[in-house]
Each structure stands twice: as C-alpha cells, then as structure tokens.
Amino acid sequence: MTDMVSLSTLCSRMTRELRRVDARLSNLENAIGDILRDVQRPHSRRFLELQEIDRARQEVSGIAEFLEHLSVVACPGCAVDAHMASRSLGLADLAAALVRGEPVPAEFGESEIFI
C-alpha cells in the first residue's frame, strides 16, 4: 500500500500533532505544579528535574513551528510515501493521523496512575 502525500500536507499534519502533544504537556505541567504546591516539604532537586517538562514543551513547540514553515516553502510537486515512513510508529492512531489526516482521539480511555 502506498500513500503518497505532498510534503507540505505531511508537514502540516505533523505540526497539528505536535501542537496537540504540546497542549497535553502543558496540562501535565500545570497538574504537576498544582501537586507540588500542595506538598508540605519542597523537593528542590525534583522540582528542578520537572523543569524538563517545560523544556520538552518548548522543543515540541519549536519543531511544530519549523514544520509549519516547512509546509509553506516545500516544493509543490514533492511527495513522500507517508505509509512507509509511518511503519516505525508504535501508535496506530498517530500513524493514521499522519498518513491519512485522521484526527487522533482526544481521550485515550481510562488511565492508570502509578503511585
């Protein structure tokens, strides 16, 4: 099966998905911040390690911005086999979003929290 997609379209899809991940990271960052404020004794070392979430958000946002601009300047006739490129992805919903433009469900069902 070959799913040829213009490079511009694929970059736009990747931008959309990265922005979705950025929003999820932002929610996570806020939730962890709320938890940390409720802790009796601050754990400064752990707090500094959690700054990595902010760094990850900045990186995801930067990559999304880059891809958005790439989608604008990509050669109009340039196409890629998105299906072949997506074979390494472990998340089927993400692969479908990138290959066929299908939206990834906002909710992934029940979550388990390990404490």
C-alpha positions in Angstrom: 0.0 0.0 0.0 1.4 3.4 -1.0 0.1 6.6 0.5 1.9 9.3 -1.4 1.3 12.7 0.3 2.7 16.0 -0.5 5.5 17.1 1.7 3.6 20.3 2.5 0.5 18.3 3.7 2.6 15.9 5.7 4.4 18.8 7.5 1.0 20.4 8.3 -0.2 17.1 9.8 2.9 16.8 11.9 2.5 20.4 13.0 -1.0 19.7 14.1 0.0 16.6 16.1 2.9 18.3 17.7 0.7 21.1 18.8 -1.7 18.5 20.3 1.2 17.0 22.2 2.3 20.5 23.4 -1.2 21.1 24.8 -1.1 17.7 26.7 2.3 18.6 28.1 1.0 21.9 29.2 -1.8 20.3 31.1 0.6 17.8 32.6 2.9 20.6 33.7 0.0 22.5 35.3 -1.1 19.4 37.1 2.3 18.6 38.5 2.7 22.3 39.6 -0.6 22.0 41.5 0.6 18.8 43.2 4.0 20.4 44.1 2.2 23.4 45.7 0.3 21.0 47.9 3.4 19.2 49.2 4.4 20.1 52.7 8.1 19.9 52.1 9.5 21.2 48.8 11.8 18.8 46.9 14.0 21.3 45.2 16.0 18.6 43.3 12.8 17.0 42.0 11.4 20.5 41.1 14.4 21.2 39.0 14.1 17.9 37.2 10.5 18.7 36.4 11.7 21.8 34.5 12.4 19.2 31.8 8.7 19.2 31.1 8.9 22.9 30.2 11.9 22.2 28.1 10.1 19.4 26.3 7.2 21.7 25.6 9.5 24.4 24.2 11.2 21.8 21.9 7.9 20.3 20.7 6.6 23.8 20.0 9.8 24.8 18.1 9.6 21.6 16.0 5.9 22.4 15.2 6.8 25.9 14.2 9.7 24.7 12.0 7.4 22.1 10.3 4.7 24.7 9.8 7.1 27.0 7.9 8.5 24.0 6.0 5.0 23.2 4.8 4.7 26.6 3.3 8.1 26.5 1.5 8.1 22.9 0.4 8.3 22.2 -3.3 4.7 21.9 -4.7 5.5 18.7 -6.6 7.4 17.0 -3.8 5.6 13.9 -2.4 6.6 11.3 0.1 5.4 7.8 1.0 3.8 8.6 4.3 2.7 5.0 4.9 6.2 3.6 4.5 7.5 6.4 6.8 4.9 5.7 9.4 5.8 2.0 9.8 8.2 2.7 12.7 5.5 4.4 14.7 4.2 2.4 17.7 0.9 4.4 18.0 -1.6 3.4 15.3 -3.8 6.5 15.9 -0.8 8.7 15.4 0.2 6.9 12.2 -3.3 7.3 10.8 -3.3 11.0 11.7 0.0 11.5 9.8 -0.7 9.2 6.8 -4.4 9.8 6.2 -5.0 13.0 8.2 -7.5 11.2 10.6 -7.7 13.0 13.9 -6.3 11.3 17.0 -9.0 10.8 19.6 -8.8 13.4 22.3 -9.3 10.8 25.0 -7.4 7.5 25.2 -9.8 5.9 27.6 -9.0 5.1 31.2 -5.6 5.9 32.6 -3.7 4.2 35.4 -1.7 6.4 37.8 1.2 4.6 39.5 1.9 6.0 43.0 
